[in-house]
Amino acid sequence: MTFSGHDPGGGAGLQADIETLASQNCHATPVITALTVQDTTDVMAVTAISADHVVAQAQAILADMPVAAFKIGMLGSAANARAIHDILQDDPGFPWYWTRYWPRGTAPAWLTRNCWKRSPPCWSRAPPY
């Protein structure tokens, strides 16, 4: 399952995650966390999806089909960060990876104010490769 934003240009976010997972013979289960207005060089706007909707998307898939791991990309909001954190706490041993990416200069204030106070140190877990 991949939590991330939608890139209308297809070069990043969920689209890139889906393509990467498919290239490894994995079935992607994308959960949209944010919608962006962007082109190939700039992100002009980010609109977060509500945390309730993020949770509902994830719960629907988790109840219906097996998920082998979580990949976390653009969070969209502090509420989404907390919601995804809570989903991960349901099975703390479940494999996951967070790509902490924000376009240069666009990291929101909530991210830079350490919104991870409730999170374990493994939020900065290194990639498995």
ROFI-72964 format. One record per residue (C-alpha): residue in three letters; x, z, y. Coordinates in pm, whole numbers, padded with zeros to 5 digits, always signed. Layout:
# residues N
alaXZY;...
# end
This chain:
# residues 129
met+00000+00000+00000;thr+00137-00094+00338;phe+00025+00072+00662;ser+00110-00141+00964;gly-00005-00342+01262;his-00134-00697+01272;asp+00106-00955+01418;pro-00093-01266+01516;gly+00227-01471+01496;gly+00276-01374+01132;gly+00643-01283+01170;ala+00613-00905+01144;gly+00374-00627+01053;leu+00126-00665+00772;gln+00180-01038+00738;ala+00552-00993+00678;asp+00487-00703+00441;ile+00239-00909+00238;glu+00484-01199+00210;thr+00772-00968+00115;leu+00568-00788-00150;ala+00436-01116-00292;ser+00792-01246-00322;gln+00860-00946-00548;asn+00549-01017-00760;cys+00362-00722-00606;his+00001-00722-00497;ala-00015-00597-00138;thr-00290-00361-00026;pro-00263-00370+00355;val-00412-00102+00578;ile-00437-00208+00942;thr-00321+00061+01186;ala-00305-00143+01508;leu-00384-00480+01659;thr-00126-00644+01880;val-00114-00911+02144;gln+00223-01074+02096;asp+00417-01393+02059;thr+00754-01461+01900;thr+00945-01290+02182;asp+00729-01015+02330;val+00459-00758+02254;met+00213-00752+02541;ala-00038-00496+02410;val-00105-00263+02118;thr-00449-00124+02032;ala-00461+00145+01766;ile-00725+00143+01496;ser-00899+00482+01471;ala-00743+00731+01231;asp-01079+00768+01055;his-01082+00395+00987;val-00719+00401+00864;val-00807+00681+00621;ala-01124+00503+00506;gln-00929+00183+00434;ala-00668+00373+00232;gln-00918+00587+00043;ala-01125+00284-00059;ile-00821+00117-00218;leu-00675+00435-00368;ala-01008+00504-00540;asp-01035+00149-00672;met-00692+00035-00789;pro-00346+00164-00875;val-00094+00187-00591;ala+00275+00209-00683;ala+00424+00302-00344;phe+00358+00328+00028;lys+00534+00127+00300;ile+00471+00252+00654;gly+00528+00033+00956;met+00371+00047+01303;leu+00155+00357+01323;gly-00043+00276+01637;ser-00112+00635+01740;ala-00022+00997+01681;ala-00361+01043+01510;asn-00272+00765+01266;ala+00066+00927+01204;arg-00104+01255+01116;ala-00363+01079+00898;ile-00098+00889+00701;his+00104+01211+00670;asp-00202+01382+00520;ile-00254+01094+00274;leu+00109+01127+00163;gln+00068+01503+00116;asp-00193+01438-00155;asp+00102+01345-00381;pro+00432+01456-00224;gly+00638+01292-00500;phe+00488+00947-00442;pro+00750+00689-00330;trp+00726+00569+00028;tyr+00936+00415+00301;trp+00885+00420+00678;thr+01028+00144+00897;arg+01051+00313+01235;tyr+01023+00000+01444;trp+00890-00043+01795;pro+00968-00340+02019;arg+01247-00251+02260;gly+01123-00019+02532;thr+00769+00012+02397;ala+00787+00332+02188;pro+00488+00536+02303;ala+00536+00879+02456;trp+00372+01053+02158;leu+00640+00909+01928;thr+00925+01017+02151;arg+00777+01370+02186;asn+00832+01442+01815;cys+00480+01395+01681;trp+00618+01480+01336;lys+00623+01859+01383;arg+00412+01908+01068;ser+00614+01654+00870;pro+00885+01726+00617;pro+01242+01612+00687;cys+01193+01322+00443;trp+01006+01125+00711;ser+01345+00975+00785;arg+01410+00886+00422;ala+01659+00603+00382;pro+01543+00270+00238;pro+01575+00236-00141;tyr+01824-00049-00116;
# end
